[in-house]
Amino acid sequence: MIEDNFPVVKLTLPTVVKHIQSFIGSLGEKSKETRGTYERSLKEFIQFFALDRKFFFRVRDVERYKEHLIKRKKMKEISVATYMTALRRLCQYLVDSGILEKNPAKRVQGGRRPTAHNRTFLTLQEIDILLNSIEDTSPIGLRDRAIIRTMLGCACSELELMRADIGDLKKQGRKWILLVQGKGKTIKDEVIPVPLETVKALHAYLDTRSDDRTLLADDAPMFTSYSNRSMHGRITIRGVREAIVQRLNSSGVKQGRDRKLTPFSLRHTAGILLVEQNVSVEELMRRMRIEWRPTAMLYFKQKGKLHSENHDDALAFMALGE
């Protein structure tokens, strides 16, 4: 058993149910299917909590819950992983809310994790083709270029891009940072270093909105929609995905890899770029907002596949500076 230095936190069943309801309510940006998965998973936890009567949010309590899922419920590893992720997210929500000091579920691994990513990556040559295929004479082209640069340079997810406001991009000393609200978070408390080339792409896009100062307010969305229905409104996750997929297709780099080469592939490529620049595991986890070390190690297994040492512009994708 992992050493347990977590303080005892005694909550009543009604209080736990109330916190779970609040947690589910905080997932407004998640898909209906994702919220449903969390709800179903945490119903099992509620039943366990009621019968166990000694779940005090310590590591040993989380391990006992995991054993319950495996031995009593006879769940497969993939299901155990899902249920443990739900509990981990709930505990993190309780930490963010000041109910817990730290997250005990972070210390207990769920079911067996994948040993490889199920998405492919873009080669550096494909990145060049993709970026060079995007016109820099229209607001949409400059927006899409900025989106792709931000996913490659900051390893952002579609959700983080959707939530980004103009005021989240700040200069800190001689470098630029972006504040993001990650998964399971209710505030923007993650700080991402932003490569200089990404900053240039963002500023080039924002310059197209200079005619209307309201579109450049700190709380204005970083990325906006250009559809007739939601012109200049905040881009949706679906909008981010559609923009990237359209560019992957029109540039010719997709090459029939519909299920393997997706918008997530940009973030995946960013991870490999980072490890090929010899960042530490801890730095990779910080820059990609990865909580589990085994997940980060998947990127190190692919180190060398991009051969970035042979690409003159590779460092520019991740280079930080003024």
MOJO-V812457 format. One record per residue. SS is DSSP state (~ for helix, > for strand, _ for the rest). Layout:
# MOJO-V812457
[[SS] [SS]]
This chain:
# MOJO-V812457
[[_] [_] [_] [_] [_] [_] [_] [_] [_] [_] [_] [_] [~] [~] [~] [~] [~] [~] [~] [~] [~] [~] [~] [~] [~] [_] [_] [_] [_] [_] [_] [~] [~] [~] [~] [~] [~] [~] [~] [~] [~] [~] [~] [~] [~] [~] [~] [~] [~] [~] [~] [~] [_] [_] [_] [_] [_] [_] [~] [~] [~] [~] [~] [~] [~] [~] [~] [~] [~] [~] [~] [~] [_] [_] [_] [_] [~] [~] [~] [~] [~] [~] [~] [~] [~] [~] [~] [~] [~] [~] [~] [~] [~] [~] [~] [~] [_] [_] [_] [_] [_] [_] [_] [~] [~] [~] [~] [_] [_] [_] [_] [_] [_] [_] [_] [_] [_] [_] [_] [_] [_] [_] [_] [~] [~] [~] [~] [~] [~] [~] [~] [~] [_] [_] [_] [_] [_] [_] [~] [~] [~] [~] [~] [~] [~] [~] [~] [~] [~] [~] [~] [~] [~] [~] [_] [_] [_] [~] [~] [~] [~] [~] [~] [_] [>] [~] [~] [~] [>] [>] [>] [>] [_] [_] [>] [>] [>] [>] [>] [>] [_] [_] [_] [_] [_] [_] [_] [_] [_] [>] [>] [>] [>] [>] [_] [~] [~] [~] [~] [~] [~] [~] [~] [~] [~] [~] [~] [~] [~] [_] [_] [_] [~] [~] [~] [~] [_] [_] [_] [_] [>] [_] [_] [>] [_] [_] [_] [_] [_] [_] [_] [_] [_] [>] [_] [_] [~] [~] [~] [~] [~] [~] [~] [~] [~] [~] [~] [~] [~] [~] [~] [_] [_] [_] [_] [_] [_] [_] [_] [_] [_] [_] [_] [~] [~] [~] [~] [~] [~] [~] [~] [~] [~] [~] [~] [_] [_] [_] [_] [_] [~] [~] [~] [~] [~] [~] [~] [~] [_] [_] [_] [_] [~] [~] [~] [~] [~] [~] [~] [~] [_] [_] [_] [_] [_] [_] [_] [~] [~] [~] [_] [_] [_] [~] [~] [~] [~] [~] [_] [_] [_] [_]]
